[in-house]
């Protein structure tokens, strides 16, 4: 398969790092993603596709999202589900039985719009899903009857990945002056009871979201998923992905971000 139409031309010959990460807690996962973006912005990190999981089921909020009325914090405490706030926008979701990806790459200042980059990244995800046997499409942006509220998978913005009108991958983006960070959740299984308990509008999820197990009749293994993501981005972006880990500087920035931001109640519960 050739490169995706609309892919930026200025990195097509580059090599990216593939970071297949260990399961981490919520604050550390978010800190790693931001550290990678800061490194690309500052010129001390390689362009990186990160694939990861969560050590515990975790609720995440968009960077500017209000927590009031959007997440049932009592239910979170009862189920021992932590809450973290992302560095990106978007709405709340539960990270559990999913593959999470993040992409941190340098960008030319003013070269492309958020929507342009969202589109080609989603097209790479389509190529990955095709390897798994899922024929997905890009949403034109739906406006469901009733209020979508603060739950990510209740509606699809333009160029999000859907199957038969139901959202399969929810993504969010942040742009620094010279770098792009996008991360998102590919649902492997969808536990309606948990979503319903944690989110006031979780009951509406069944009609608007889907998961790989529902589509394939099985839950793909981790290595199969990672291989599909790797192939999708290599084909779609016309790059080579080389396995690698975090550098010492990146690890140091991660720890600092956990202590000063993502591990603090001031950041997570701010309004």
C-alpha positions as CSV (number, residue, x, y, z in Angstrom):
1,X,0.0,0.0,0.0
2,X,1.3,3.5,-0.8
3,X,1.2,6.6,1.2
4,X,-2.0,8.2,2.3
5,X,-3.3,11.1,0.2
6,X,-2.8,14.3,2.0
7,X,0.2,13.1,4.1
8,X,2.7,15.9,4.7
9,X,5.7,15.6,2.3
10,X,8.4,17.0,4.5
11,X,8.9,13.9,6.7
12,X,8.3,11.1,4.2
13,X,11.9,10.0,4.2
14,X,12.4,10.2,7.9
15,X,12.7,7.4,10.5
16,X,10.5,7.5,13.5
17,X,10.8,5.7,16.9
18,X,8.3,3.1,17.8
19,X,7.8,3.1,21.6
20,X,5.9,0.0,22.7
21,X,5.5,1.0,26.3
22,X,4.8,-0.9,29.5
23,X,1.4,-0.4,31.3
24,X,1.7,2.8,33.4
25,X,-0.6,4.7,35.7
26,X,-2.6,7.6,34.4
27,X,-0.4,10.5,35.5
28,X,2.7,8.8,34.0
29,X,1.0,8.0,30.7
30,X,0.0,11.6,30.2
31,X,3.4,12.9,31.3
32,X,5.1,10.6,28.8
33,X,3.0,11.9,26.0
34,X,3.7,15.5,26.8
35,X,7.4,14.9,27.3
36,X,7.6,13.4,23.8
37,X,5.8,16.4,22.4
38,X,8.1,18.8,24.3
39,X,11.1,16.9,23.1
40,X,10.0,17.2,19.4
41,X,9.3,20.9,19.9
42,X,12.7,21.4,21.5
43,X,14.6,19.2,19.1
44,X,15.8,16.7,21.7
45,X,13.3,13.9,20.9
46,X,12.8,11.8,17.8
47,X,9.4,11.7,16.1
48,X,7.6,8.9,18.0
49,X,4.7,6.6,17.7
50,X,3.9,5.3,21.2
51,X,1.6,2.4,21.8
52,X,0.6,1.7,25.4
53,X,-1.8,0.4,28.0
54,X,-3.0,1.5,31.5
55,X,-1.9,-0.2,34.7
56,X,-5.4,0.4,36.1
57,X,-8.8,1.2,34.5
58,X,-8.6,5.1,34.5
59,X,-10.9,7.9,33.5
60,X,-9.4,10.8,31.6
61,X,-10.7,14.3,31.1
62,X,-10.0,16.8,28.3
63,X,-7.6,19.6,29.3
64,X,-10.3,22.2,29.6
65,X,-13.3,20.0,30.5
66,X,-15.3,20.6,33.6
67,X,-15.6,17.6,35.8
68,X,-18.9,18.6,37.4
69,X,-21.8,16.7,35.9
70,X,-19.6,14.8,33.5
71,X,-18.0,12.1,35.7
72,X,-19.5,10.3,38.7
73,X,-16.6,10.8,41.1
74,X,-18.4,8.7,43.8
75,X,-18.6,5.8,41.5
76,X,-14.9,6.2,40.6
77,X,-14.0,6.1,44.3
78,X,-16.2,3.1,44.9
79,X,-14.6,1.2,42.0
80,X,-11.1,2.5,42.8
81,X,-10.8,4.0,39.3
82,X,-8.4,7.0,39.3
83,X,-9.1,10.2,37.3
84,X,-6.5,12.0,35.2
85,X,-6.6,15.1,33.1
86,X,-5.0,15.0,29.6
87,X,-2.8,17.6,27.9
88,X,-5.1,17.5,25.0
89,X,-8.7,18.5,24.5
90,X,-11.8,16.4,23.9
91,X,-14.2,14.8,26.4
92,X,-14.1,12.1,29.1
93,X,-13.6,8.4,28.6
94,X,-12.7,5.2,30.4
95,X,-9.3,3.7,29.5
96,X,-9.7,-0.1,29.9
97,X,-9.4,-3.0,27.5
98,X,-8.1,-0.7,24.8
99,X,-5.0,0.1,22.8
100,X,-3.9,3.7,23.3
101,X,-1.6,5.4,20.7
102,X,0.2,8.7,20.8
103,X,2.0,10.4,18.0
104,X,4.5,13.2,18.7
105,X,6.3,14.7,15.7
106,X,7.8,18.0,14.8
107,X,5.8,20.2,12.4
108,X,6.7,23.2,10.3
109,X,5.3,26.3,11.9
110,X,2.1,27.3,10.2
111,X,2.4,24.5,7.6
112,X,-0.9,22.7,8.1
113,X,-4.2,22.9,10.0
114,X,-5.3,20.8,12.9
115,X,-7.9,19.2,10.6
116,X,-5.4,18.4,7.9
117,X,-3.2,16.5,10.4
118,X,-6.2,14.9,12.0
119,X,-7.2,13.5,8.7
120,X,-3.9,11.9,7.6
121,X,-3.4,10.4,11.1
122,X,-6.9,8.9,10.9
123,X,-6.1,7.5,7.5
124,X,-3.1,5.7,8.9
125,X,-5.4,4.2,11.6
126,X,-7.7,3.0,8.8
127,X,-4.8,1.2,7.2
128,X,-4.0,-0.5,10.6
129,X,-7.6,-1.5,11.1
130,X,-7.8,-3.0,7.6
131,X,-4.9,-5.4,8.5
132,X,-7.1,-6.6,11.4
133,X,-10.0,-7.2,9.1
134,X,-12.0,-4.1,10.0
135,X,-13.3,-1.8,7.2
136,X,-13.7,1.5,9.0
137,X,-14.4,4.9,7.5
138,X,-13.8,8.6,8.5
139,X,-16.7,10.4,10.0
140,X,-18.0,13.6,8.4
141,X,-18.9,14.8,11.9
142,X,-22.2,13.7,13.4
143,X,-24.7,15.7,15.4
144,X,-26.7,13.0,17.3
145,X,-30.1,13.8,18.6
146,X,-29.9,14.8,22.3
147,X,-26.9,16.3,24.0
148,X,-23.6,14.5,23.5
149,X,-22.4,16.1,26.7
150,X,-19.0,15.3,28.2
151,X,-18.5,11.7,27.0
152,X,-16.0,11.1,24.2
153,X,-17.6,8.2,22.4
154,X,-21.1,9.7,22.2
155,X,-20.3,11.7,19.0
156,X,-17.8,11.7,16.2
157,X,-16.1,14.9,15.0
158,X,-14.9,15.2,11.4
159,X,-12.3,12.5,10.4
160,X,-12.8,10.4,13.4
161,X,-12.7,6.6,12.8
162,X,-16.1,4.9,12.8
163,X,-17.7,1.6,11.6
164,X,-21.3,1.8,10.4
165,X,-21.7,5.1,12.1
166,X,-20.4,4.0,15.4
167,X,-17.2,5.4,16.9
168,X,-14.3,3.0,17.2
169,X,-11.4,5.3,17.9
170,X,-11.5,8.5,19.9
171,X,-8.6,10.9,19.5
172,X,-7.5,14.4,20.6
173,X,-4.7,16.7,19.5
174,X,-2.5,19.4,20.9
175,X,-0.2,21.6,18.9
176,X,2.9,23.3,20.3
177,X,4.8,26.0,18.4
178,X,6.9,23.4,16.5
179,X,5.4,20.0,17.3
180,X,2.2,18.0,17.2
181,X,0.8,15.6,19.8
182,X,-2.2,13.4,19.0
183,X,-3.3,10.5,21.1
184,X,-6.3,8.3,21.1
185,X,-8.1,5.1,22.2
186,X,-8.9,2.1,20.1
187,X,-11.6,0.2,21.9
188,X,-10.9,-3.6,22.1
189,X,-13.9,-4.4,24.4
190,X,-16.7,-2.1,25.6
191,X,-18.0,-2.6,29.1
192,X,-21.3,-0.9,29.1
193,X,-22.0,-1.4,32.8
194,X,-18.8,0.4,33.8
195,X,-19.3,3.3,31.5
196,X,-22.9,3.6,32.6
197,X,-21.8,3.7,36.3
198,X,-19.0,6.2,35.8
199,X,-20.7,8.7,33.3
200,X,-24.2,10.2,33.6
201,X,-24.7,9.6,29.8
202,X,-23.0,6.3,29.6
203,X,-26.3,4.5,28.9
204,X,-26.3,6.1,25.4
205,X,-23.0,4.5,24.5
206,X,-24.3,1.2,23.1
207,X,-25.9,2.9,20.1
208,X,-23.0,5.2,19.3
209,X,-19.8,3.3,19.9
210,X,-18.3,-0.1,19.0
211,X,-15.2,-2.2,19.8
212,X,-13.0,-4.7,18.0
213,X,-14.6,-7.7,19.9
214,X,-18.0,-6.7,18.7
215,X,-16.8,-6.3,15.1
216,X,-14.5,-9.3,14.9
217,X,-16.1,-11.7,17.3
218,X,-12.7,-11.9,19.2
219,X,-10.3,-9.6,21.0
220,X,-7.0,-9.3,19.0
221,X,-3.8,-10.0,21.0
222,X,-1.5,-7.2,21.9
223,X,1.3,-8.1,19.5
224,X,-1.2,-8.3,16.6
225,X,-2.5,-4.9,17.5
226,X,0.9,-3.3,17.7
227,X,2.0,-4.9,14.4
228,X,-1.1,-3.5,12.7
229,X,-0.5,0.0,14.1
230,X,3.1,-0.1,13.0
231,X,2.2,-1.2,9.5
232,X,-0.6,1.3,9.2
233,X,1.7,4.3,10.0
234,X,4.6,3.0,8.0
235,X,2.4,2.7,4.9
236,X,0.3,5.8,5.5
237,X,3.1,8.2,6.4
238,X,5.8,6.6,4.3
239,X,8.2,6.3,7.2
240,X,10.2,3.6,8.9
241,X,9.5,2.9,12.6
242,X,12.5,1.7,14.6
243,X,11.9,0.2,18.1
244,X,13.3,2.3,20.9
245,X,12.8,3.4,24.5
246,X,12.7,6.7,26.4
247,X,16.0,8.7,26.7
248,X,17.3,9.7,30.1
249,X,16.2,13.3,29.5
250,X,12.7,12.2,28.5
251,X,12.5,10.1,31.7
252,X,13.6,13.1,33.8
253,X,10.9,15.4,32.2
254,X,8.3,12.7,32.7
255,X,9.0,12.5,36.4
256,X,8.9,16.3,36.7
257,X,5.6,16.5,34.9
258,X,4.1,13.8,37.2
259,X,5.1,15.7,40.3
260,X,4.2,19.2,39.2
261,X,1.1,18.5,37.1
262,X,-0.4,15.2,36.3
263,X,-0.1,13.7,39.7
264,X,-1.7,16.7,41.5
265,X,-5.4,17.3,42.4
266,X,-5.0,21.0,41.5
267,X,-4.4,19.9,37.8
268,X,-6.9,17.0,37.7
269,X,-9.8,18.6,39.4
270,X,-9.4,22.2,38.2
271,X,-12.4,24.0,36.7
